[in-house]
Amino acid sequence: MTKKSLKVSIEEEILEKAKNHIPNLSGFVEECLKHYLGYVNGTYPIGNINEITDNIGKLQVELFLINQNFDAEESRLEVENFEKDKVWRFLWNDYRVRLIPDDALMKKAIEVLRIDEEELEDILDWVYETDIDVDTNSWQEVLKLYCENNELVNY
């Protein structure tokens, strides 16, 4: 595009301030005119409105998928904790009657709780002997109290 010059009358004080604060004054005026004319013609200087709408739609879908993944991860952890609690309760309910863990229940608990046999037996003994009120329905609660009272940080 060819450029043309134009003589414009501006108050001297305003022109001096503009020159000091805006290094490319003619470029600035040109951009202002483009924006103004774009609004007058009903277009937006920020870009193609259809592209912007498409991008917003894509971002909304992406956000939805991120939320779905977060919900799925939360659900997976919930199920995992439920399984751990169930295995722990079976083992604990058997142990507290006989004070000897059933081998099959112990093997299953070692697998699901991801803890070695000796440590699991120590936890069972501690829960049986402790005077601390322990919620034996929750493996996480048992483990937390056991670690706090035995200065363990492995779990």
Sequence and secondary structure as in RCSB ss.txt:
>XXXX:A:sequence
MTKKSLKVSIEEEILEKAKNHIPNLSGFVEECLKHYLGYVNGTYPIGNINEITDNIGKLQVELFLINQNFDAEES
RLEVENFEKDKVWRFLWNDYRVRLIPDDALMKKAIEVLRIDEEELEDILDWVYETDIDVDTNSWQEVLKLYCENN
ELVNY
>XXXX:A:secstr
           HHHHHHHHHH SSHHHHHHHHHHHHHHHHTT  TT  HHHHHHHHHHHHHHHHHHHHHHHHHHH
HHHHHHHHHHHHHHHHHHHHHHHSS  HHHHHHHHHHHT  HHHHHHHHHHHHH  S   TT HHHHHHHHHHHH
T    
